[in-house]
Amino acid sequence: MKLMIIYATIEGQTRKIAERIAAHAEEKGHAAALMNVNAAQEFGLEKPDAVILAAPIHAARYPTPFVDFVHREKDWLNALPSAFVSVTLSIDSEHDDERAAAANFPEALKAETGWRPKAVHNAAGALRFTEYDFFKRWMMRRIAEAEGAPTDRGDVEFTDWRLLDDFVDAFLDLA
């Protein structure tokens, strides 16, 4: 099967997740191609057999180029097996309301765009203190402290790679 993984990234964790999806699919014998949504503005590639999109949540929104891409390509995305990986730290929160809100972000995207992925995975992202400017680093440290997350070890990943691999396996079986 030819699998396309299209992603948006801000600090790089979603790109890392997309790369892991591609590598895992290839380990399972599938052909996989990666594309940053910013490079997909003129979408003219040979159509794959299935597609997985991945995007991060920042300030309760997916990146605008990602949302624009989904709007523009929803008919194509709905015509083949597709899946979505939503990346947010909130899915790993200690607070039920924050986890519930994080789980609802993909539903809001589907309602806004009309895209109907066959599977959705909510993945925890990372704290990329080395990528943040002064203000964002200060703000993210305060949020991390409130959640009991580490704030003094540089970058910290929260992505559960085993769960991501299991999601990819299930989607490949479905597709």
C-alpha positions as CSV (number, residue, x, y, z in Angstrom):
1,M,0.0,0.0,0.0
2,K,1.1,3.6,-0.7
3,L,0.7,5.7,2.4
4,M,1.0,9.5,2.4
5,I,1.7,11.2,5.7
6,I,0.9,15.0,5.5
7,Y,1.7,17.1,8.6
8,A,2.0,20.5,10.0
9,T,4.5,21.3,12.7
10,I,5.5,24.3,14.8
11,E,8.3,23.2,17.1
12,G,9.1,19.9,15.4
13,Q,7.3,17.3,17.5
14,T,4.6,16.7,15.0
15,R,7.2,16.3,12.2
16,K,8.9,13.7,14.5
17,I,5.6,11.9,14.9
18,A,5.0,11.9,11.1
19,E,8.5,10.5,10.6
20,R,7.8,7.7,13.1
21,I,4.5,6.9,11.3
22,A,6.3,6.7,8.0
23,A,9.1,4.5,9.4
24,H,6.7,2.2,11.1
25,A,4.6,1.8,8.0
26,E,7.7,1.0,6.0
27,E,8.8,-1.6,8.6
28,K,5.4,-3.2,8.0
29,G,6.1,-3.4,4.2
30,H,4.2,-0.4,3.0
31,A,5.5,2.5,0.9
32,A,5.3,5.8,2.8
33,A,5.9,9.4,1.8
34,L,6.0,12.4,4.0
35,M,4.9,15.9,3.1
36,N,4.8,19.1,5.1
37,V,1.4,20.8,4.6
38,N,3.2,24.0,3.6
39,A,4.7,22.2,0.6
40,A,1.3,20.7,-0.3
41,Q,-0.2,24.0,-1.4
42,E,-0.2,22.8,-5.1
43,F,-1.2,19.2,-4.5
44,G,-0.5,17.3,-7.6
45,L,1.0,14.0,-6.4
46,E,0.0,10.6,-7.5
47,K,-2.8,9.7,-5.2
48,P,-1.9,7.3,-2.5
49,D,-4.0,4.3,-1.2
50,A,-4.4,5.9,2.2
51,V,-3.4,9.1,4.0
52,I,-2.6,10.1,7.6
53,L,-2.7,13.7,8.6
54,A,-1.0,15.1,11.7
55,A,-1.2,18.5,13.2
56,P,-0.5,20.2,16.6
57,I,-2.8,22.3,18.7
58,H,-1.4,25.6,19.9
59,A,-3.6,28.1,21.6
60,A,-6.7,25.9,21.0
61,R,-6.2,26.0,17.2
62,Y,-4.6,23.9,14.5
63,P,-2.2,25.8,12.2
64,T,-4.0,27.8,9.6
65,P,-2.2,26.3,6.6
66,F,-3.3,22.8,7.9
67,V,-6.9,23.8,8.2
68,D,-6.8,25.5,4.8
69,F,-5.4,22.3,3.3
70,V,-8.1,20.1,4.9
71,H,-10.8,22.5,3.6
72,R,-9.3,22.5,0.1
73,E,-8.7,18.7,-0.1
74,K,-11.6,17.4,1.9
75,D,-13.3,15.6,-1.0
76,W,-10.1,13.9,-1.9
77,L,-9.4,13.0,1.8
78,N,-13.0,11.6,2.2
79,A,-12.6,9.5,-1.0
80,L,-9.9,7.2,0.5
81,P,-9.0,5.8,3.9
82,S,-7.7,8.6,6.0
83,A,-6.7,9.1,9.6
84,F,-5.8,12.0,11.8
85,V,-3.2,12.4,14.6
86,S,-3.9,15.4,16.8
87,V,-0.9,16.5,18.8
88,T,-1.5,18.4,22.1
89,L,0.0,18.4,25.6
90,S,-3.5,18.8,27.0
91,I,-4.4,15.2,26.2
92,D,-1.9,14.2,28.9
93,S,-3.2,16.7,31.5
94,E,-4.1,15.7,35.0
95,H,-7.4,17.6,34.7
96,D,-10.4,15.8,33.2
97,D,-11.8,19.0,31.6
98,E,-8.5,19.7,29.7
99,R,-8.3,16.1,28.4
100,A,-11.9,16.3,27.3
101,A,-11.3,19.6,25.5
102,A,-8.2,18.1,23.8
103,A,-10.2,15.1,22.7
104,N,-12.8,17.5,21.2
105,F,-10.3,19.4,19.0
106,P,-10.5,16.8,16.2
107,E,-14.3,16.8,16.3
108,A,-14.3,20.6,15.9
109,L,-11.9,20.3,12.9
110,K,-14.2,17.6,11.3
111,A,-17.3,19.8,11.8
112,E,-15.5,22.9,10.4
113,T,-14.0,21.3,7.3
114,G,-16.3,18.4,6.4
115,W,-13.4,15.9,6.5
116,R,-14.4,12.5,7.9
117,P,-11.2,10.5,8.9
118,K,-11.8,6.9,9.6
119,A,-9.6,6.9,12.7
120,V,-8.3,9.6,15.1
121,H,-5.5,9.4,17.6
122,N,-4.8,12.1,20.2
123,A,-1.0,12.1,20.9
124,A,0.7,14.0,23.6
125,G,3.4,16.4,22.2
126,A,6.5,17.8,23.8
127,L,7.7,20.8,25.7
128,R,10.4,22.3,23.5
129,F,11.9,24.8,25.8
130,T,14.9,25.2,23.5
131,E,12.6,26.3,20.7
132,Y,10.6,28.9,22.6
133,D,11.2,32.6,22.7
134,F,11.6,34.2,26.1
135,F,7.9,34.9,26.7
136,K,6.7,31.5,25.4
137,R,9.3,29.7,27.5
138,W,8.2,31.6,30.6
139,M,4.5,30.9,29.9
140,M,5.1,27.1,29.2
141,R,7.2,26.7,32.3
142,R,4.2,28.1,34.4
143,I,1.8,25.7,32.6
144,A,4.2,22.8,33.1
145,E,4.7,23.6,36.8
146,A,0.9,23.7,37.3
147,E,0.7,20.2,35.7
148,G,3.6,18.8,37.7
149,A,5.7,18.4,34.5
150,P,9.5,18.9,34.4
151,T,10.6,22.4,33.7
152,D,14.4,22.2,34.3
153,R,15.6,19.4,32.0
154,G,15.5,21.1,28.6
155,D,13.1,19.5,26.1
156,V,10.7,16.9,27.4
157,E,8.7,14.4,25.2
158,F,5.3,13.1,26.3
159,T,4.4,11.2,23.1
160,D,3.6,7.5,23.8
161,W,5.4,5.9,20.8
162,R,3.9,2.4,21.5
163,L,0.3,3.8,21.4
164,L,1.2,5.6,18.2
165,D,2.6,2.5,16.6
166,D,-0.6,0.6,17.7
167,F,-2.8,3.2,16.1
168,V,-0.8,3.1,12.8
169,D,-1.1,-0.8,12.8
170,A,-4.9,-0.6,13.4
171,F,-5.3,2.0,10.6
172,L,-3.2,0.1,8.1
173,D,-5.3,-3.0,8.8
174,L,-8.5,-0.9,8.3
175,A,-7.1,0.7,5.1
